[in-house]
Amino acid sequence: MKIKKSLIALTLICLNLSLVADSNLIKNGSFENFEVKRDRGSWKIARLEDWHGTKAEIWTNSIGDSATDGDYKIELDVGKKIVDKIYPKYRFRSWCNL
């Protein structure tokens, strides 16, 4: 029982260390890195780096409100008939070898 508790504690410590080591789990959260599929001037249809999902419109600050971080923001109704979706690729690193 004592060994089991020790292993559980060690596992929890390792998980905490891996999360603290890379506190920004979402990469490209400001949508600054993307591959343009169609360029429409102040907006582009693009594939976002470090994100899964369907295409998204990337808008510059010249359309609507300014982005809260960086020069771009996304708009998710590219097809107008459906709402597109994206979700981040998470990156976890473990600092313990069990």
Phi and psi in degrees as GROMACS dihedral restraints (atoms count N, CA, C in turn):
[ dihedral_restraints ]
;  ai    aj    ak    al  type     phi  dphi    fc
    3     4     5     6     1   -65.6    20    10
    4     5     6     7     1   -38.9    20    10
    6     7     8     9     1   -67.1    20    10
    7     8     9    10     1   -40.3    20    10
    9    10    11    12     1   -61.6    20    10
   10    11    12    13     1   -43.7    20    10
   12    13    14    15     1   -63.7    20    10
   13    14    15    16     1   -38.8    20    10
   15    16    17    18     1   -64.6    20    10
   16    17    18    19     1   -41.2    20    10
   18    19    20    21     1   -66.1    20    10
   19    20    21    22     1   -39.6    20    10
   21    22    23    24     1   -63.9    20    10
   22    23    24    25     1   -43.8    20    10
   24    25    26    27     1   -63.0    20    10
   25    26    27    28     1   -43.7    20    10
   27    28    29    30     1   -63.1    20    10
   28    29    30    31     1   -41.0    20    10
   30    31    32    33     1   -62.0    20    10
   31    32    33    34     1   -44.8    20    10
   33    34    35    36     1   -63.6    20    10
   34    35    36    37     1   -38.9    20    10
   36    37    38    39     1   -63.2    20    10
   37    38    39    40     1   -44.1    20    10
   39    40    41    42     1   -62.8    20    10
   40    41    42    43     1   -42.1    20    10
   42    43    44    45     1   -62.6    20    10
   43    44    45    46     1   -42.5    20    10
   45    46    47    48     1   -64.2    20    10
   46    47    48    49     1   -41.2    20    10
   48    49    50    51     1   -63.4    20    10
   49    50    51    52     1   -39.6    20    10
   51    52    53    54     1   -68.2    20    10
   52    53    54    55     1   -34.4    20    10
   54    55    56    57     1   -74.8    20    10
   55    56    57    58     1   -37.2    20    10
   57    58    59    60     1   -70.6    20    10
   58    59    60    61     1   -35.1    20    10
   60    61    62    63     1   -63.1    20    10
   61    62    63    64     1   -31.9    20    10
   63    64    65    66     1  -131.8    20    10
   64    65    66    67     1    79.0    20    10
   66    67    68    69     1   -67.3    20    10
   67    68    69    70     1   -22.5    20    10
   69    70    71    72     1   -94.6    20    10
   70    71    72    73     1    89.0    20    10
   72    73    74    75     1   -72.7    20    10
   73    74    75    76     1   -25.1    20    10
   75    76    77    78     1   -97.7    20    10
   76    77    78    79     1   115.5    20    10
   78    79    80    81     1   -90.0    20    10
   79    80    81    82     1   147.1    20    10
   81    82    83    84     1    59.3    20    10
   82    83    84    85     1    39.4    20    10
   84    85    86    87     1   -66.5    20    10
   85    86    87    88     1   -17.9    20    10
   87    88    89    90     1   -95.2    20    10
   88    89    90    91     1     2.8    20    10
   90    91    92    93     1    60.7    20    10
   91    92    93    94     1    35.2    20    10
   93    94    95    96     1   -85.9    20    10
   94    95    96    97     1   -21.6    20    10
   96    97    98    99     1  -109.0    20    10
   97    98    99   100     1   116.5    20    10
   99   100   101   102     1  -155.8    20    10
  100   101   102   103     1   162.7    20    10
  102   103   104   105     1  -109.7    20    10
  103   104   105   106     1   119.5    20    10
  105   106   107   108     1   -74.7    20    10
  106   107   108   109     1   127.5    20    10
  108   109   110   111     1   -96.3    20    10
  109   110   111   112     1   -40.6    20    10
  111   112   113   114     1  -143.1    20    10
  112   113   114   115     1   127.8    20    10
  114   115   116   117     1  -102.1    20    10
  115   116   117   118     1   122.2    20    10
  117   118   119   120     1  -116.7    20    10
  118   119   120   121     1    25.0    20    10
  120   121   122   123     1    87.6    20    10
  121   122   123   124     1  -102.4    20    10
  123   124   125   126     1   -78.4    20    10
  124   125   126   127     1    -5.9    20    10
  126   127   128   129     1  -142.8    20    10
  127   128   129   130     1   153.8    20    10
  129   130   131   132     1  -137.4    20    10
  130   131   132   133     1   147.1    20    10
  132   133   134   135     1   -92.6    20    10
  133   134   135   136     1   125.9    20    10
  135   136   137   138     1  -144.9    20    10
  136   137   138   139     1   162.8    20    10
  138   139   140   141     1  -103.5    20    10
  139   140   141   142     1   125.4    20    10
  141   142   143   144     1   -85.1    20    10
  142   143   144   145     1   132.8    20    10
  144   145   146   147     1   -69.2    20    10
  145   146   147   148     1   137.4    20    10
  147   148   149   150     1    70.5    20    10
  148   149   150   151     1    19.8    20    10
  150   151   152   153     1  -131.2    20    10
  151   152   153   154     1   143.6    20    10
  153   154   155   156     1   -98.0    20    10
  154   155   156   157     1   161.9    20    10
  156   157   158   159     1   121.5    20    10
  157   158   159   160     1  -166.1    20    10
  159   160   161   162     1   -83.3    20    10
  160   161   162   163     1   176.5    20    10
  162   163   164   165     1   -64.8    20    10
  163   164   165   166     1   161.2    20    10
  165   166   167   168     1  -138.3    20    10
  166   167   168   169     1   153.2    20    10
  168   169   170   171     1   -87.8    20    10
  169   170   171   172     1   130.6    20    10
  171   172   173   174     1  -101.7    20    10
  172   173   174   175     1   121.3    20    10
  174   175   176   177     1  -108.2    20    10
  175   176   177   178     1   144.0    20    10
  177   178   179   180     1   -84.0    20    10
  178   179   180   181     1   173.5    20    10
  180   181   182   183     1   -69.0    20    10
  181   182   183   184     1    -6.9    20    10
  183   184   185   186     1   -76.8    20    10
  184   185   186   187     1   -10.7    20    10
  186   187   188   189     1  -110.7    20    10
  187   188   189   190     1   123.0    20    10
  189   190   191   192     1    65.2    20    10
  190   191   192   193     1  -152.6    20    10
  192   193   194   195     1   -69.8    20    10
  193   194   195   196     1   155.2    20    10
  195   196   197   198     1   -70.6    20    10
  196   197   198   199     1   150.5    20    10
  198   199   200   201     1   -63.6    20    10
  199   200   201   202     1   144.6    20    10
  201   202   203   204     1   -75.2    20    10
  202   203   204   205     1   -22.1    20    10
  204   205   206   207     1  -150.3    20    10
  205   206   207   208     1   117.2    20    10
  207   208   209   210     1    93.4    20    10
  208   209   210   211     1  -166.3    20    10
  210   211   212   213     1  -103.2    20    10
  211   212   213   214     1    -8.5    20    10
  213   214   215   216     1  -127.2    20    10
  214   215   216   217     1   157.3    20    10
  216   217   218   219     1  -140.3    20    10
  217   218   219   220     1   166.4    20    10
  219   220   221   222     1  -111.1    20    10
  220   221   222   223     1   156.8    20    10
  222   223   224   225     1  -132.8    20    10
  223   224   225   226     1   129.1    20    10
  225   226   227   228     1  -106.1    20    10
  226   227   228   229     1    11.8    20    10
  228   229   230   231     1  -109.4    20    10
  229   230   231   232     1    53.4    20    10
  231   232   233   234     1   -55.3    20    10
  232   233   234   235     1   -43.9    20    10
  234   235   236   237     1   -82.3    20    10
  235   236   237   238     1    -8.3    20    10
  237   238   239   240     1    64.0    20    10
  238   239   240   241     1   -24.3    20    10
  240   241   242   243     1   -98.0    20    10
  241   242   243   244     1   -20.9    20    10
  243   244   245   246     1  -131.5    20    10
  244   245   246   247     1   155.1    20    10
  246   247   248   249     1   -93.8    20    10
  247   248   249   250     1   119.6    20    10
  249   250   251   252     1   -71.9    20    10
  250   251   252   253     1   161.8    20    10
  252   253   254   255     1  -137.2    20    10
  253   254   255   256     1   148.5    20    10
  255   256   257   258     1  -138.2    20    10
  256   257   258   259     1   156.4    20    10
  258   259   260   261     1  -150.8    20    10
  259   260   261   262     1   147.1    20    10
  261   262   263   264     1   -74.0    20    10
  262   263   264   265     1   151.6    20    10
  264   265   266   267     1   -86.0    20    10
  265   266   267   268     1   118.0    20    10
  267   268   269   270     1   -86.9    20    10
  268   269   270   271     1   145.7    20    10
  270   271   272   273     1  -123.8    20    10
  271   272   273   274     1   116.9    20    10
  273   274   275   276     1  -116.2    20    10
  274   275   276   277     1   139.1    20    10
  276   277   278   279     1  -122.9    20    10
  277   278   279   280     1   136.6    20    10
  279   280   281   282     1  -102.3    20    10
  280   281   282   283     1   134.7    20    10
  282   283   284   285     1  -100.1    20    10
  283   284   285   286     1     2.4    20    10
  285   286   287   288     1  -121.3    20    10
  286   287   288   289     1   136.8    20    10
  288   289   290   291     1  -106.5    20    10
  289   290   291   292     1   106.2    20    10
